[in-house]
Amino acid sequence: MFAKIIAKRTENENKTIATLKFDKGINQGLKIKPGQFLMVWIPGINEKPFSVSKISDNYCEVTIAKVGNFTEALFNKNINECIGIRGPFGNGFDVNNIGNDSGKIKEIKEIFVIAGGVGLAPLAQLPEIYKSQNFTFAVGSKTKNELFFIERLKSDKNTKIFISTDDGSTGFKGFVTGLAEETIKNTNYKFDLIIVCGRREMLKASGKISKKYNIPLQISADSFMKCGIGICGSCAIGKFIVCKDGPVFMNDDVDYVLNLM
């Protein structure tokens, strides 16, 4: 289907991240879980997957970083223009699913979210949707001017936020996983679940933190996607087709995926 762009905004000081708001049109009421993705198509250019950054009955939003020809073309789209949308596809995050595949269940109250760069896009909506849980965010970027969604997170009373920058321009100086481990230590390891989205190196480092402190982990896996429906196999990681079996992995599947990344 084609969806109309009904709003567009720049999210960071460097003007390298933007959010496009789409009218759902005939798909009003379509349910999308945080972590699922849409295939976005610009005729004559290409089609790429993007996680949904905000969900409503009447609209949805995707947040994009300008990193290549396709995302630059999206940046140049204007309000009232239409682009192609397919989806949603894949599995989303599940704050009611922790433990392991043997069926061990534990109530989730405290959730720790680790977000690197534009990986924050699908995660910022979690406190807005799951209001009975408390969230702590460790958000990382290369520099202060690349941060986004910070005020959005601060506006939620059940959310705490800690920031890292690679250059030390604000917050913790260093990688976000370093900040994450320091935060876990300072909160006496009381988190029930870790949720992560970012680069592969960050996912693997988060996996080590999860094991060290014995906290269940859910990751959004990064892999090249082409069809979005599990046919072409371009996004395969071992036995999993990421667009169909993921992109969110949890429980015992996390170790398998991280070992092959």
Helices and strands as residue ranges (DSSP letters): E 2-10, E 17-23, G 25-27, E 37-42, E 46-55, E 59-65, H 69-75, E 82-89, E 110-116, G 117-120, H 126-129, E 134-141, G 144-146, H 150-154, E 159-165, E 172-173, H 176-186, E 193-197, H 200-213, E 217-220, E 236-237, E 240-241, H 242-245, E 248-250, H 253-260
